[in-house]
Structure formats: C-alpha cells, structure tokens
C-alpha cells in the first residue's frame, strides 16, 4: 500500500498551497463572472447604439417628408400632400420622444431646438392655410423664406446635439466596460500565475481543471470580441450617420428645383410662348438635378454596404475621392470650410473600393472636426505619382499633431476629440486597411499644418508590365 501514501509537506508549505489555491480560484471565478458581465453589457450597449442610429435615420427622413409635403402642397395645391403631412407629423414626434427616452437624464432637447420646431410647424400650418385659400405662391414664399431655412438649420443642429449627448453616454459606458475588461485580464494572468506555482504540488489534479478554465475563458473572450467587432463596425458607419442631415439637405435642394422646373414646364406647354428649344432647355435643367441626386444616392449606398467579401479591383483614385466628396461636400459648404481637391486622373490602384473610400472619408471628417472652430478653415486633398506608388495627401489648416501624440493616435481607442465626438477607432482602422493594401499611412511631421499621407502601389496592367 506504499503507493497510496500521501505526499507529505510541512505545515507552512500546506498553508501556502491552500492560500495559493484559494487565491487562484477567487481570481479565476471573478474573471469568469466579469467576462460574462462584459458580454451582456456589450450586447445591451450594441442594441442601444443600433437603435439610436435607426431612430436618427427615421427622424431625418420624417423631417424631410414634412418639408417636402408642405412644399408640394404649395406647388400643386393638391389636398393629398396636406393629408400626408398630418399623417407623418405625429410619427416624427413619437420618434423624437423615443430617442430622448434612451437617455432621459442627459439628453434633453434644447429650448432653442424646441422653439425652432414649434416655429417650423407654425409656418407650415400658415402655408397650408394659404393653400386652402388658393394663394399658392404666397405659401411657397413662406416655405422658401430665409426664416424658414434658418429654423430648419437650428432644428437640425439641435437634433444632432441631442444625438451627441446620447452617443457620449454610450461611449462612457463602453469605456467602463473596456476598463473592467483590462482588470479582468489582469486577474486572469494572476490566476494563471498562482495555478502555475501550485502545479508543483498538484500538477496531476489541476491539469484537467486548468484546461477547462482556459477553454471557458477562450469561449467567453471570443464572444466578447465578436460583440466588440460589431461596435467597431457601427463606429465606422457613424461618420455616414452624422452626415445624414447634410445629405438630405443636398438631395432636397435639387428635388425642390425639379418640382419648380416641372411646374414651369407645364405652364410653358400651355402658353403661346412654347417652343421645342425652350422645352429642351428646361428638360436639360431637370436632368442635371436628377443626375446630382443619382450620384449622391449611389455614393451613399456604395459606402454603407458590407464589403467584407469584396475582391480587389483596379480603381481610379479620382473616382474614389469624387464619390466621398459627393457625400461630405455639403457639410463643408454649410459650415464655410473650403474643400480643395487636386487629383490626377491617371492614378489607378488595386484594392477594395469601399475600404479605401472609408479611409478617405474618415480623414476628411477628422479634418473637418479639427478646423471647424478655427478662423482659417480649409482642407486640401491631392494625389500624385511617386515612382511606382500613388501618394494621397490630406492636409488641413490645423497646426499639426504634437510630437508626443504621433505614436499614440494610431492606437485603438485613443482620441484627441472631446468625449462623445469620437471613439478613437478611425485612424487605427484606416492604418490597418492601408497596410492590408500593401501601402503605408503616416503623419507628415515636417508640414506646417496637419497632414496625413497615404502611399499605395500603382496598378499596372499586363500591357504596362510588358512596356516596363
């Protein structure tokens, strides 16, 4: 029976082992509990984030529907447009209330926003009264007046601020989850350390349990990473979401022009002044406006779709940047930020078009945020060949990035923006995308202004390779 004799250690050794085992068990238990809690918190936060994005889109859509219905009623005098207005107005109010309810303490509508909304409704109701009296031109004057556009801008800005307040709370919650994740990872390392020490005495008994713990940790870590990736994707799309008001405004302008030109064409057809030449001139103007809308919609649909399975294709840099400018150009124009683009038309690279567009879009949005409050506000985008590579440069009127931050700005979750205005993922994701395309992405520290540079290999066709 000698083989059943227990391994003997002194009393001090026994106490040390017991303490180490208890400490390991406590650390491991806390880590498992903390990881499960982080997974549940990330799931809840993801649902809340996506709901906010959905509501923001609904609010922007309904707001533009109300404006379009009022203007169409003024243009045509038809009752159906007022009926549509009355149907959509309560739906917009409900969406706004639901958005506010997601953060009742910190996200209250500003008095100026609420007052602007009331003023807009009053002016629209005034227009409907004029329409009822068959005074269509006066109604259209009310809906096209500077005061009406002013209140529209105040209301749009106020709703954007409301969304920022909610985003700020969500990002604070995400920061807490990340902090807890770091603590739990530290505790995980401590538990493995204690288990390693005690394995000298109980290697055979602890091997299986240690494997079970590692397996459980890996499974939970995978779930947490999966949810974190969803939030990263949502943050990448946030730039498009923040531009929705500007895009809607950009589309609404040509729609209004098309409506007016259509009415003019109808009147022209009924008048003695009609000639085929005049008719074609008006139709050319309408076609130009519809082409503007088509470009904006194509760019928005292009950049918002999923691109994980896209294959690299040859694409002109000029095309990528033109599509991005179609999306964000209105925001620069409204805020008096000069956007200069100087791109050679013969620069072609091979890559995933949507990903490269996302990089340019992120850099332009960063530049816009950086110069929005400066006295001198400009952003310049250029592209030129450098040997067998294409160099894309995005420069703004900012005073550059401090030397101590150069190495940090490319790290995930590091941001110099105010809380609620950024997650710190944009530059990190952009750097990864460019490196996946065999390119390089860096900050030009020699520039007097803030300057980001991208270099990508130029695409060479089989014909070009033979010539080379």
ChimeraX attribute file (.defattr): number of C-alpha atoms within 10 A of each C-alpha:
attribute: neighborCount
match mode: 1-to-1
recipient: residues
	/A:1	4
	/A:2	5
	/A:3	5
	/A:4	6
	/A:5	7
	/A:6	7
	/A:7	7
	/A:8	8
	/A:9	10
	/A:10	7
	/A:11	9
	/A:12	8
	/A:13	12
	/A:14	13
	/A:15	12
	/A:16	12
	/A:17	20
	/A:18	12
	/A:19	14
	/A:20	19
	/A:21	19
	/A:22	15
	/A:23	16
	/A:24	23
	/A:25	16
	/A:26	14
	/A:27	21
	/A:28	23
	/A:29	16
	/A:30	16
	/A:31	23
	/A:32	19
	/A:33	12
	/A:34	18
	/A:35	22
	/A:36	17
	/A:37	16
	/A:38	24
	/A:39	22
	/A:40	15
	/A:41	16
	/A:42	24
	/A:43	19
	/A:44	11
	/A:45	18
	/A:46	19
	/A:47	11
	/A:48	16
	/A:49	19
	/A:50	14
	/A:51	15
	/A:52	19
	/A:53	18
	/A:54	14
	/A:55	17
	/A:56	22
	/A:57	17
	/A:58	16
	/A:59	20
	/A:60	17
	/A:61	15
	/A:62	20
	/A:63	20
	/A:64	17
	/A:65	19
	/A:66	22
	/A:67	17
	/A:68	18
	/A:69	20
	/A:70	25
	/A:71	27
	/A:72	20
	/A:73	24
	/A:74	28
	/A:75	19
	/A:76	14
	/A:77	21
	/A:78	13
	/A:79	14
	/A:80	13
	/A:81	21
	/A:82	22
	/A:83	12
	/A:84	15
	/A:85	19
	/A:86	13
	/A:87	12
	/A:88	16
	/A:89	15
	/A:90	12
	/A:91	14
	/A:92	20
	/A:93	14
	/A:94	11
	/A:95	18
	/A:96	18
	/A:97	14
	/A:98	15
	/A:99	24
	/A:100	19
	/A:101	13
	/A:102	16
	/A:103	17
	/A:104	12
	/A:105	9
	/A:106	13
	/A:107	20
	/A:108	16
	/A:109	18
	/A:110	14
	/A:111	10
	/A:112	13
	/A:113	21
	/A:114	15
	/A:115	15
	/A:116	21
	/A:117	18
	/A:118	14
	/A:119	17
	/A:120	21
	/A:121	15
	/A:122	12
	/A:123	19
	/A:124	24
	/A:125	15
	/A:126	16
	/A:127	25
	/A:128	24
	/A:129	14
	/A:130	19
	/A:131	24
	/A:132	16
	/A:133	11
	/A:134	13
	/A:135	15
	/A:136	21
	/A:137	14
	/A:138	15
	/A:139	27
	/A:140	21
	/A:141	14
	/A:142	20
	/A:143	22
	/A:144	13
	/A:145	11
	/A:146	11
	/A:147	14
	/A:148	17
	/A:149	14
	/A:150	13
	/A:151	19
	/A:152	19
	/A:153	17
	/A:154	17
	/A:155	24
	/A:156	19
	/A:157	14
	/A:158	20
	/A:159	22
	/A:160	16
	/A:161	17
	/A:162	22
	/A:163	22
	/A:164	18
	/A:165	20
	/A:166	24
	/A:167	23
	/A:168	20
	/A:169	17
	/A:170	18
	/A:171	19
	/A:172	14
	/A:173	15
	/A:174	20
	/A:175	14
	/A:176	13
	/A:177	19
	/A:178	16
	/A:179	12
	/A:180	17
	/A:181	20
	/A:182	12
	/A:183	14
	/A:184	21
	/A:185	16
	/A:186	13
	/A:187	19
	/A:188	20
	/A:189	16
	/A:190	16
	/A:191	23
	/A:192	18
	/A:193	14
	/A:194	19
	/A:195	24
	/A:196	17
	/A:197	14
	/A:198	19
	/A:199	17
	/A:200	10
	/A:201	15
	/A:202	15
	/A:203	14
	/A:204	10
	/A:205	10
	/A:206	15
	/A:207	12
	/A:208	10
	/A:209	11
	/A:210	16
	/A:211	11
	/A:212	12
	/A:213	15
	/A:214	14
	/A:215	12
	/A:216	13
	/A:217	18
	/A:218	12
	/A:219	11
	/A:220	17
	/A:221	18
	/A:222	13
	/A:223	19
	/A:224	21
	/A:225	13
	/A:226	15
	/A:227	18
	/A:228	18
	/A:229	12
	/A:230	15
	/A:231	20
	/A:232	16
	/A:233	13
	/A:234	16
	/A:235	18
	/A:236	21
	/A:237	17
	/A:238	14
	/A:239	18
	/A:240	20
	/A:241	18
	/A:242	19
	/A:243	18
	/A:244	21
	/A:245	25
	/A:246	20
	/A:247	22
	/A:248	16
	/A:249	17
	/A:250	20
	/A:251	19
	/A:252	17
	/A:253	12
	/A:254	18
	/A:255	18
	/A:256	17
	/A:257	15
	/A:258	20
	/A:259	16
	/A:260	16
	/A:261	16
	/A:262	16
	/A:263	14
	/A:264	14
	/A:265	19
	/A:266	12
	/A:267	13
	/A:268	16
	/A:269	15
	/A:270	10
	/A:271	10
	/A:272	8
	/A:273	9
	/A:274	13
	/A:275	11
	/A:276	8
	/A:277	9
	/A:278	14
	/A:279	15
	/A:280	12
	/A:281	12
	/A:282	16
	/A:283	16
	/A:284	12
	/A:285	14
	/A:286	19
	/A:287	13
	/A:288	13
	/A:289	18
	/A:290	16
	/A:291	13
	/A:292	15
	/A:293	20
	/A:294	13
	/A:295	15
	/A:296	21
	/A:297	15
	/A:298	13
	/A:299	20
	/A:300	19
	/A:301	10
	/A:302	15
	/A:303	21
	/A:304	14
	/A:305	10
	/A:306	11
	/A:307	13
	/A:308	9
	/A:309	7
	/A:310	12
	/A:311	10
	/A:312	12
	/A:313	13
	/A:314	15
	/A:315	16
	/A:316	18
	/A:317	24
	/A:318	18
	/A:319	16
	/A:320	18
	/A:321	19
	/A:322	16
	/A:323	20
	/A:324	21
	/A:325	20
	/A:326	19
	/A:327	23
	/A:328	24
	/A:329	20
	/A:330	19
	/A:331	21
	/A:332	20
	/A:333	12
	/A:334	10
	/A:335	12
	/A:336	13
	/A:337	21
	/A:338	17
	/A:339	17
	/A:340	13
	/A:341	16
	/A:342	12
	/A:343	18
	/A:344	14
	/A:345	12
	/A:346	11
	/A:347	19
	/A:348	23
	/A:349	21
	/A:350	18
	/A:351	22
	/A:352	20
	/A:353	22
	/A:354	18
	/A:355	20
	/A:356	18
	/A:357	20
	/A:358	23
	/A:359	21
	/A:360	21
	/A:361	25
	/A:362	20
	/A:363	21
	/A:364	24
	/A:365	18
	/A:366	17
	/A:367	24
	/A:368	24
	/A:369	13
	/A:370	19
	/A:371	18
	/A:372	17
	/A:373	11
	/A:374	12
	/A:375	8
	/A:376	13
	/A:377	20
	/A:378	20
	/A:379	22
	/A:380	17
	/A:381	20
	/A:382	17
	/A:383	22
	/A:384	18
	/A:385	17
	/A:386	12
	/A:387	9
	/A:388	12
	/A:389	18
	/A:390	21
	/A:391	22
	/A:392	20
	/A:393	21
	/A:394	21
	/A:395	24
	/A:396	26
	/A:397	22
	/A:398	20
	/A:399	13
	/A:400	19
	/A:401	16
	/A:402	9
	/A:403	9
	/A:404	8
	/A:405	12
	/A:406	15
	/A:407	9
	/A:408	14
	/A:409	19
	/A:410	22
	/A:411	16
	/A:412	14
	/A:413	16
	/A:414	17
	/A:415	19
	/A:416	14
	/A:417	13
	/A:418	9
	/A:419	15
	/A:420	16
	/A:421	15
	/A:422	21
	/A:423	23
	/A:424	18
	/A:425	19
	/A:426	27
	/A:427	22
	/A:428	16
	/A:429	20
	/A:430	23
	/A:431	18
	/A:432	16
	/A:433	20
	/A:434	19
	/A:435	14
	/A:436	12
	/A:437	18
	/A:438	12
	/A:439	17
	/A:440	17
	/A:441	20
	/A:442	14
	/A:443	19
	/A:444	17
	/A:445	15
	/A:446	9
	/A:447	12
	/A:448	13
	/A:449	15
	/A:450	21
	/A:451	25
	/A:452	20
	/A:453	16
	/A:454	22
	/A:455	23
	/A:456	23
	/A:457	20
	/A:458	19
	/A:459	20
	/A:460	15
	/A:461	11
	/A:462	9
	/A:463	8
	/A:464	9
	/A:465	9
	/A:466	8
	/A:467	7
	/A:468	7
